[in-house]
Structure formats: structure tokens, C-alpha cells
Amino acid sequence: MSFRVIAIPTKVVELVRSTMRSPGYGHPAHLEVAAGYGPCRHCLRTFDVGAENRILFTYDPFHGVERLPLPGPVFIHANPCARFDERGGVPETLRHHRLTIAGYGAGRRLCSEQYVTDGNVEGVIDRLFANSDIRYIHVRDTDAGCYDFRVERY
């Protein structure tokens, strides 16, 4: 595998859980019983709908990567969970959902956006990374539009 999957950092997740505020913005976070599959942006596991508590908060997936922000809503488990292993490949539970794979160049410039409906996320990632202008990739849920995780070259 020539790429790594980057989940939200543990430091950010612990801050949200302890303050119930969005990092960098201070917006109140919202605790609820999972009404949708998610995923948790820390462990990248889908939620057990109706059984697990999750926290909704505002997160900027470009923070620390680009100067220009683009915040949006994300969910994490309310209870502690282990961060997704960067070497774990595309999470199996997410490949069954419609995903938008967006390749970004310097300055948060969108170079390419492709849609995956057949689970072949790795093929799209490899094709995007064949373009040297693409520095990193964001994976989003196509139906909800929300950020799931970042992909970087090794």
C-alpha cells in the first residue's frame, strides 16, 4: 500500500470530549444517541445506531495542512476509542458506502473529485496520486457530504 489513512488526532478528540466544544471555534458540541452510521472520525468505525452515544462538533480538516479553513460537522464516539491505524488501509465498513474522493494540491486547490460506488477506493486513490500535483486526498460521504478522513502518500 502506497498511502496512509489519517483519522482525526487523539489530542483533538480528547479535547472535544473534555470540553464539549469545537476546537478552534468554541462552538458547543452536541451529545446524542447515534441516529446514523457515521463513522467516528477517530476510530473510523461506523456507529451502532440507537445504541452508542456520539458527539457532533465543528472540525476543520484542513487545520495544520492549509492556511484557508473549511470547517464542517463531524461525529466521534462519546466513549474513548482507539485511533484508526494509519497503515490499516481503507476501513472495510466504509467501502460499502458511496464515497467522494477529492484530490487537493497546494493552497487547498481541488485538482480532482471522483465518486466511488463499487468499493474500489484504492484504485481511485492510486489514480489520483499518479498526478504529482495532488498532495493529499479527502474522503467524504457522498450522500451526507461530510468529511470522513484524509489520505496521504507514504
FIFIGU-35197 format. One record per residue (C-alpha): residue in three letters; x, y, z; residue number from 1. Coordinates in pm, 1 decimal, decimal comma. Each point is the difference from the previous one (the first is absolute). Layout:
% residues N
<pt residu="ALA" xx="X" yy="Y" zz="Z" num="NUM"/>
...
***
This chain:
% residues 154
<pt residu="MET" xx="0,0" yy="0,0" zz="0,0" num="1"/>
<pt residu="SER" xx="143,9" yy="336,4" zz="-102,0" num="2"/>
<pt residu="PHE" xx="-220,6" yy="217,0" zz="218,9" num="3"/>
<pt residu="ARG" xx="-105,8" yy="52,2" zz="359,3" num="4"/>
<pt residu="VAL" xx="-345,3" yy="80,4" zz="140,8" num="5"/>
<pt residu="ILE" xx="-1,4" yy="294,5" zz="241,7" num="6"/>
<pt residu="ALA" xx="-277,6" yy="16,8" zz="261,4" num="7"/>
<pt residu="ILE" xx="-63,0" yy="297,9" zz="229,1" num="8"/>
<pt residu="PRO" xx="283,8" yy="24,1" zz="256,6" num="9"/>
<pt residu="THR" xx="-56,3" yy="-141,1" zz="346,8" num="10"/>
<pt residu="LYS" xx="94,6" yy="335,9" zz="153,2" num="11"/>
<pt residu="VAL" xx="-293,2" yy="166,4" zz="-179,3" num="12"/>
<pt residu="VAL" xx="-242,8" yy="-275,8" zz="99,7" num="13"/>
<pt residu="GLU" xx="103,5" yy="14,7" zz="366,2" num="14"/>
<pt residu="LEU" xx="-40,1" yy="379,3" zz="-0,2" num="15"/>
<pt residu="VAL" xx="-352,0" yy="-22,7" zz="-145,1" num="16"/>
<pt residu="ARG" xx="-102,9" yy="-270,7" zz="246,7" num="17"/>
<pt residu="SER" xx="134,0" yy="195,1" zz="299,1" num="18"/>
<pt residu="THR" xx="-130,5" yy="347,5" zz="-94,6" num="19"/>
<pt residu="MET" xx="-301,4" yy="-84,8" zz="-219,0" num="20"/>
<pt residu="ARG" xx="115,5" yy="281,6" zz="-230,5" num="21"/>
<pt residu="SER" xx="130,1" yy="7,1" zz="-356,5" num="22"/>
<pt residu="PRO" xx="377,1" yy="52,4" zz="-13,3" num="23"/>
<pt residu="GLY" xx="99,0" yy="332,5" zz="-149,9" num="24"/>
<pt residu="TYR" xx="-358,5" yy="124,3" zz="-12,7" num="25"/>
<pt residu="GLY" xx="-142,3" yy="-44,4" zz="349,3" num="26"/>
<pt residu="HIS" xx="-340,8" yy="-102,4" zz="-132,2" num="27"/>
<pt residu="PRO" xx="-189,6" yy="-228,2" zz="237,5" num="28"/>
<pt residu="ALA" xx="24,9" yy="-368,7" zz="-88,1" num="29"/>
<pt residu="HIS" xx="-317,0" yy="-209,3" zz="1,2" num="30"/>
<pt residu="LEU" xx="-38,8" yy="-342,5" zz="166,4" num="31"/>
<pt residu="GLU" xx="-263,2" yy="-237,8" zz="-139,0" num="32"/>
<pt residu="VAL" xx="-83,0" yy="-365,4" zz="-50,5" num="33"/>
<pt residu="ALA" xx="125,2" yy="-103,3" zz="-345,2" num="34"/>
<pt residu="ALA" xx="-276,7" yy="44,1" zz="-255,2" num="35"/>
<pt residu="GLY" xx="228,7" yy="-73,1" zz="-296,9" num="36"/>
<pt residu="TYR" xx="300,1" yy="-214,0" zz="-83,1" num="37"/>
<pt residu="GLY" xx="260,8" yy="277,4" zz="17,3" num="38"/>
<pt residu="PRO" xx="286,4" yy="-95,1" zz="7,8" num="39"/>
<pt residu="CYS" xx="187,5" yy="110,8" zz="309,6" num="40"/>
<pt residu="ARG" xx="277,4" yy="219,1" zz="-145,1" num="41"/>
<pt residu="HIS" xx="249,1" yy="-133,1" zz="257,6" num="42"/>
<pt residu="CYS" xx="-32,4" yy="-380,1" zz="-20,5" num="43"/>
<pt residu="LEU" xx="-177,4" yy="7,9" zz="-341,5" num="44"/>
<pt residu="ARG" xx="-246,8" yy="-265,1" zz="114,8" num="45"/>
<pt residu="THR" xx="-365,9" yy="46,5" zz="-81,6" num="46"/>
<pt residu="PHE" xx="-237,0" yy="67,2" zz="289,4" num="47"/>
<pt residu="ASP" xx="-236,0" yy="-255,5" zz="147,3" num="48"/>
<pt residu="VAL" xx="-319,7" yy="193,0" zz="-81,1" num="49"/>
<pt residu="GLY" xx="-226,4" yy="45,3" zz="300,1" num="50"/>
<pt residu="ALA" xx="253,4" yy="-148,4" zz="242,4" num="51"/>
<pt residu="GLU" xx="314,1" yy="218,5" zz="4,5" num="52"/>
<pt residu="ASN" xx="37,0" yy="360,9" zz="105,3" num="53"/>
<pt residu="ARG" xx="180,9" yy="231,5" zz="-237,3" num="54"/>
<pt residu="ILE" xx="117,7" yy="359,8" zz="9,9" num="55"/>
<pt residu="LEU" xx="-62,4" yy="240,8" zz="-287,5" num="56"/>
<pt residu="PHE" xx="237,4" yy="295,4" zz="-33,2" num="57"/>
<pt residu="THR" xx="150,7" yy="241,6" zz="-252,3" num="58"/>
<pt residu="TYR" xx="335,5" yy="-112,8" zz="-140,0" num="59"/>
<pt residu="ASP" xx="234,4" yy="147,7" zz="-259,6" num="60"/>
<pt residu="PRO" xx="167,1" yy="-288,6" zz="-185,8" num="61"/>
<pt residu="PHE" xx="244,4" yy="246,5" zz="-157,0" num="62"/>
<pt residu="HIS" xx="133,1" yy="122,4" zz="337,6" num="63"/>
<pt residu="GLY" xx="376,8" yy="-42,1" zz="8,0" num="64"/>
<pt residu="VAL" xx="3,2" yy="-94,3" zz="-369,0" num="65"/>
<pt residu="GLU" xx="-115,9" yy="319,5" zz="-172,0" num="66"/>
<pt residu="ARG" xx="-34,5" yy="364,1" zz="97,9" num="67"/>
<pt residu="LEU" xx="-361,0" yy="33,3" zz="-117,2" num="68"/>
<pt residu="PRO" xx="-259,1" yy="-173,8" zz="221,9" num="69"/>
<pt residu="LEU" xx="-304,9" yy="-192,7" zz="-114,0" num="70"/>
<pt residu="PRO" xx="-180,1" yy="-117,9" zz="315,9" num="71"/>
<pt residu="GLY" xx="-292,9" yy="-237,1" zz="12,3" num="72"/>
<pt residu="PRO" xx="-185,2" yy="-242,3" zz="226,6" num="73"/>
<pt residu="VAL" xx="153,7" yy="-332,6" zz="108,8" num="74"/>
<pt residu="PHE" xx="-81,2" yy="-269,7" zz="254,7" num="75"/>
<pt residu="ILE" xx="215,1" yy="-190,0" zz="249,5" num="76"/>
<pt residu="HIS" xx="-86,1" yy="-266,9" zz="255,5" num="77"/>
<pt residu="ALA" xx="-92,8" yy="151,2" zz="336,3" num="78"/>
<pt residu="ASN" xx="195,3" yy="-278,3" zz="172,7" num="79"/>
<pt residu="PRO" xx="373,9" yy="-49,8" zz="-54,0" num="80"/>
<pt residu="CYS" xx="101,6" yy="-192,3" zz="-311,3" num="81"/>
<pt residu="ALA" xx="336,5" yy="-81,3" zz="-155,6" num="82"/>
<pt residu="ARG" xx="114,3" yy="217,5" zz="-289,7" num="83"/>
<pt residu="PHE" xx="-7,8" yy="-173,6" zz="-337,7" num="84"/>
<pt residu="ASP" xx="336,0" yy="-150,6" zz="-97,6" num="85"/>
<pt residu="GLU" xx="137,9" yy="210,4" zz="-286,8" num="86"/>
<pt residu="ARG" xx="129,8" yy="-318,5" zz="-164,0" num="87"/>
<pt residu="GLY" xx="-344,4" yy="-163,9" zz="15,8" num="88"/>
<pt residu="GLY" xx="-105,6" yy="86,2" zz="-354,7" num="89"/>
<pt residu="VAL" xx="-349,6" yy="115,9" zz="-82,8" num="90"/>
<pt residu="PRO" xx="-236,1" yy="-106,9" zz="280,4" num="91"/>
<pt residu="GLU" xx="-200,6" yy="-301,0" zz="-117,7" num="92"/>
<pt residu="THR" xx="-328,9" yy="131,6" zz="141,5" num="93"/>
<pt residu="LEU" xx="28,3" yy="325,3" zz="-196,7" num="94"/>
<pt residu="ARG" xx="68,8" yy="-150,7" zz="-340,6" num="95"/>
<pt residu="HIS" xx="-365,3" yy="-112,8" zz="-12,5" num="96"/>
<pt residu="HIS" xx="-116,5" yy="362,7" zz="-4,3" num="97"/>
<pt residu="ARG" xx="1,0" yy="247,4" zz="-285,7" num="98"/>
<pt residu="LEU" xx="319,8" yy="202,7" zz="42,9" num="99"/>
<pt residu="THR" xx="136,2" yy="317,2" zz="-155,6" num="100"/>
<pt residu="ILE" xx="377,5" yy="-4,7" zz="-45,5" num="101"/>
<pt residu="ALA" xx="143,6" yy="352,0" zz="-34,9" num="102"/>
<pt residu="GLY" xx="363,7" yy="59,7" zz="-96,8" num="103"/>
<pt residu="TYR" xx="149,6" yy="329,6" zz="116,8" num="104"/>
<pt residu="GLY" xx="305,4" yy="192,3" zz="-112,0" num="105"/>
<pt residu="ALA" xx="184,7" yy="280,6" zz="174,8" num="106"/>
<pt residu="GLY" xx="-216,7" yy="277,9" zz="138,9" num="107"/>
<pt residu="ARG" xx="-303,0" yy="-228,4" zz="45,3" num="108"/>
<pt residu="ARG" xx="-47,5" yy="-4,5" zz="-377,4" num="109"/>
<pt residu="LEU" xx="-237,6" yy="-277,8" zz="-103,7" num="110"/>
<pt residu="CYS" xx="172,7" yy="-186,1" zz="-284,3" num="111"/>
<pt residu="SER" xx="-236,1" yy="-292,6" zz="-43,6" num="112"/>
<pt residu="GLU" xx="-317,9" yy="-137,9" zz="150,8" num="113"/>
<pt residu="GLN" xx="-118,6" yy="-352,4" zz="-67,2" num="114"/>
<pt residu="TYR" xx="-286,1" yy="-210,5" zz="130,2" num="115"/>
<pt residu="VAL" xx="21,3" yy="-359,3" zz="116,2" num="116"/>
<pt residu="THR" xx="-308,6" yy="-218,3" zz="12,5" num="117"/>
<pt residu="ASP" xx="159,8" yy="-343,1" zz="-48,2" num="118"/>
<pt residu="GLY" xx="238,7" yy="-9,2" zz="299,6" num="119"/>
<pt residu="ASN" xx="314,3" yy="40,8" zz="-214,6" num="120"/>
<pt residu="VAL" xx="133,5" yy="293,2" zz="200,8" num="121"/>
<pt residu="GLU" xx="365,3" yy="-105,5" zz="-33,6" num="122"/>
<pt residu="GLY" xx="-16,9" yy="9,9" zz="-379,9" num="123"/>
<pt residu="VAL" xx="-123,4" yy="359,6" zz="6,5" num="124"/>
<pt residu="ILE" xx="259,7" yy="99,5" zz="262,0" num="125"/>
<pt residu="ASP" xx="279,8" yy="-151,8" zz="-209,9" num="126"/>
<pt residu="ARG" xx="-122,6" yy="178,9" zz="-314,2" num="127"/>
<pt residu="LEU" xx="-20,5" yy="334,5" zz="181,3" num="128"/>
<pt residu="PHE" xx="345,2" yy="-38,2" zz="154,2" num="129"/>
<pt residu="ALA" xx="142,2" yy="-71,1" zz="-347,4" num="130"/>
<pt residu="ASN" xx="-54,1" yy="374,8" zz="-51,9" num="131"/>
<pt residu="SER" xx="299,6" yy="171,9" zz="164,3" num="132"/>
<pt residu="ASP" xx="-207,2" yy="317,8" zz="52,5" num="133"/>
<pt residu="ILE" xx="-215,7" yy="-181,9" zz="256,5" num="134"/>
<pt residu="ARG" xx="154,7" yy="32,7" zz="347,1" num="135"/>
<pt residu="TYR" xx="-272,5" yy="-174,5" zz="205,1" num="136"/>
<pt residu="ILE" xx="-351,7" yy="-135,8" zz="-29,4" num="137"/>
<pt residu="HIS" xx="-318,0" yy="50,6" zz="201,5" num="138"/>
<pt residu="VAL" xx="-260,0" yy="-274,9" zz="12,4" num="139"/>
<pt residu="ARG" xx="-357,4" yy="112,7" zz="60,7" num="140"/>
<pt residu="ASP" xx="-335,6" yy="-169,7" zz="23,1" num="141"/>
<pt residu="THR" xx="-167,1" yy="79,3" zz="-333,3" num="142"/>
<pt residu="ASP" xx="-355,4" yy="4,8" zz="137,2" num="143"/>
<pt residu="ALA" xx="63,4" yy="207,3" zz="314,8" num="144"/>
<pt residu="GLY" xx="289,4" yy="200,2" zz="-145,2" num="145"/>
<pt residu="CYS" xx="198,7" yy="-13,8" zz="322,4" num="146"/>
<pt residu="TYR" xx="371,3" yy="-63,2" zz="44,7" num="147"/>
<pt residu="ASP" xx="104,8" yy="-353,3" zz="99,9" num="148"/>
<pt residu="PHE" xx="382,3" yy="-10,7" zz="-16,9" num="149"/>
<pt residu="ARG" xx="316,1" yy="119,9" zz="-180,7" num="150"/>
<pt residu="VAL" xx="231,4" yy="-215,0" zz="-210,9" num="151"/>
<pt residu="GLU" xx="370,5" yy="74,7" zz="-45,0" num="152"/>
<pt residu="ARG" xx="281,0" yy="-166,3" zz="-191,5" num="153"/>
<pt residu="TYR" xx="259,1" yy="-192,7" zz="198,9" num="154"/>
***
